[in-house]
């Protein structure tokens, strides 16, 4: 069956019909059955077909085992987020032709989708996920679960809360006995955290942290601890000094192991801790450094840029002209990356800094809050709902204030 797939792949690549390939060797029907694995065949016929296609079938079959190993290494590199190894293996597998003609073709496309997700290229990843859905209906058990995992990660990359619900639904279908990759606990914990289900999030992040420590995945263990710390800091009874010390310890670990991506995440989160306590001068320092560690136009970059500008406005730091320029950059990046949530957030900043109160409150009422409701962004609903509630009260719009009070 594998031999047939290889023959078919190289035939189509050469632009030959089954009749042209089999001419003088065997019938068109026999070529068709060989390609579909529906008949026995002689070594002589396969040798003749291979010679016409200018390939060595034995070398192709031997390389197939190498492909399996390379795919496993690539998967591990993506899990461990080893950037150099990820790129080297992608390039090596990209040169392979047999991978597209083998039983590992679906796995290759799924890992390629994960590669795109690693680089925040959601559209490219989605195109490959849909291709696997359409072309590879009969997948091996491991690949079926890998597909669920990749699709869950894709949904997590969305800015809409309903997609986070989809991520939970998909990830919960994974059969761990068939899959074996406990990393998905981390993504399940993330999905629950994003919908504000803290108990289930904490349950799965503990499982993920245990797995990462057992597998010496220091980068992901660090991220898991950061998520646990986020949940701890949301407790109003938590000791702030203790939280800050925990953050600084994790940041030091990032510096020790060269985990710049994780360091940026932790810097942003710690900045938010200071921001929530109105310590804007300290918060701004962390937001600024976190911004320098994010990939431009990524969701992380736009979030940190928003936090930086928002903190500057709240703390009355920075010149108006400079902040307006940064807002414009954020709007342009959000448009390019088709990120409607951040486009809305930067528009809110624009109206605030321009002190255009009429446009600001109207935008919250007609655009921002409906979008936040649709995406179920609870933190944003509460924040801007309170702003609008106060505006309604001050302008004697008590009926509207009552309507919005249930959400804040």
Buried (B, 14 or more C-beta within 10 A) or exposed (E): EBBBBBBBBBBBEEEBEBEEBBBEBBEBEBBBBBBEEEEEBEEEBBBBBBEBBEBEBEEBBEBBEEBBEBBBBBBBBBBBBBEEBBEBBBEBBEEBBBBBBBBBBBBBBBBBBBBBBBEBBBEBBBEBBEBBEEEBEEBBEBBBBBBBBBBBBBBBBBBBBEBBBBBBEBBEEBEEEEBEBBBBBBBBBBBBBBBEBBEBBBBBBBBBBBBBBEBEBBBBBBBBBBBBBBBBBEEEEBEEEEBBEBBEEBBEBBEEEEBEBBBBBBBBBBBBBBBEEEBBEBBBBBBBBBBEBBEEBBBBBBBBBBBBBBBBBBBEEBEEEEBBEBBEBBBEBBEEBEBBBBBBBBBBBBBBBEEEEEEBBEBBBEBBBEBBBEBBBBEBBEEBBBBBBEBBEEEEBEEBBEEBEEBB
